Amino acid sequence: MNDIFPDEIGYWRLIEQQAHAVFQACGFGEIRTPVLEPLELFQRAVGESSDIVQKEMYTLQDRKGRLLAMRPEGTAPVVRALIQKGLDGRGEARKFYYMAPMFRYERPQKGRLRQHHQLGAEIFGTDSPYADVDLLESIWLYLESLGLKDIQLLLNSLGDEQCRPQYRQALVKFLKSKHHNLCDDCQHRLEVNPLRILDCKVAACNRAVQDAPVIEEYLCDPCTQHFAKVKDLLGEKRSQFVVNPKMVRGLDYYTRTVFEFIGSKLGAQNSICGGGRYDSLVAELGGKPTPAIGFGMGLERLVLLLNQQKSQLPQTQTVWIVYMGELLQKEAFAIARELYRQRIACRFAYDVKNLKNQLSRANKEGASHVILLGEDEMKRGEVTIKELNRGKQQQVSRQELVITLQRLLQHKEQPA
């Protein structure tokens, strides 16, 4: 679990600001759910056989003996909130997005922490393939807004309760002949959730399933038509997607469309986000039948990618108020308070320092301008504004200080 300090926060702010801008523009409303939920919620939603439930959840018991879990993923809490609010089963599309910390006790890896931060979005109330592509397009727009490159979409269909049992039966029959080649976890999965074996990262298991039957050959007509429409709608604007018939995702609740966005510069752990359709989950958690689709995206992965690409950040220019001697410190503070009210970022030294020391700090912290307060200038009711990059300076009256700074900083949000 990592701390994030002010000098590391730049990409985080960019990620969060673009998420609000893009997903609100795409019609999603922000939702915030508690960190703690009933343990049963994730046992029912994510699946007893999943790695999350079996190995990764932080759980506790409260003073009344109730079993709780720290939120390991975002979809189940949003579904729970939807049901409690009575918004399920209304036959109209509802779109939510969220950014929140998630907690999983797993081996820390590059871009994966035990407390990680996730951006997610959900669309409830429709099984239209247009909703699937609407969600995928929103993700594309978001990744493009960050300037991310070399991103690819992997796509598959897992069928539904009508056609998946036939595929499961064929897959189990195939995997039993490979039982001795599977890792211990996958030998257990063979009994409880054989589809998860296709998603195993162990090399021996990957080799064992190379010739496994693919689900697309077992899809019923409605699922086939749904998947064909998704690919057709994507093909009108996007060419960067690949059908991966062995992609199943890690959660038990997915049906029909599943997807994953990957980045080529992230190494073995190359997933940026993933999700899919979960048309039965709302009903399974006690709500009215409500089709839905959603995704989750790890923000730490985005920070890694932005760092690797050396992406530029919008620069907020800072003004340093430099004063000569203790008598002018009070005036420096008065100017600072005035600039605070105008939302002009500024700094001044709390402890009296000599002029050289203050200018050195201003340069070290990347100030764009300094306001120089000298006794002679102050007697005339003036201050000096100096632009550090170019060394250009001008004297202005004390009354015109704020409006002059606003004019000088009007392009402060442009990339450096």
Sequence and secondary structure as in RCSB ss.txt:
>XXXX:A:sequence
MNDIFPDEIGYWRLIEQQAHAVFQACGFGEIRTPVLEPLELFQRAVGESSDIVQKEMYTLQDRKGRLLAMRPEGT
APVVRALIQKGLDGRGEARKFYYMAPMFRYERPQKGRLRQHHQLGAEIFGTDSPYADVDLLESIWLYLESLGLKD
IQLLLNSLGDEQCRPQYRQALVKFLKSKHHNLCDDCQHRLEVNPLRILDCKVAACNRAVQDAPVIEEYLCDPCTQ
HFAKVKDLLGEKRSQFVVNPKMVRGLDYYTRTVFEFIGSKLGAQNSICGGGRYDSLVAELGGKPTPAIGFGMGLE
RLVLLLNQQKSQLPQTQTVWIVYMGELLQKEAFAIARELYRQRIACRFAYDVKNLKNQLSRANKEGASHVILLGE
DEMKRGEVTIKELNRGKQQQVSRQELVITLQRLLQHKEQPA
>XXXX:A:secstr
     GGG HHHHHHHHHHHHHHHHTT EE    SEEEHHHHHHHT TTSHIIIII  EEE TT  EEEE S SH
HHHHHHHHHTT TTSSS EEEEEEEEEE  S  BTTB SEEEEEEEEEES   HHHHHHHHHHHHHHHHHTT  S
EEEEEEE   TTTHHHHHHHHHHHHHTTGGGS HHHHHHHHH GGGGGG   HHHHHHTTT   GGGG  HHHHH
HHHHHHHHHHTT   EEE TT   S TT EEEEEEEEETTSTTS EEEEEEE TTHHHHTTS    EEEEEEEHH
HHHHHHHHTT   B    EEEEESSGGGHHHHHHHHHHHHHTT  EEE SS   HHHHHHHHHHTT SEEEEE H
HHHHTTEEEEEETTT  EEEEEGGGHHHHHHHHTTTTTSB 
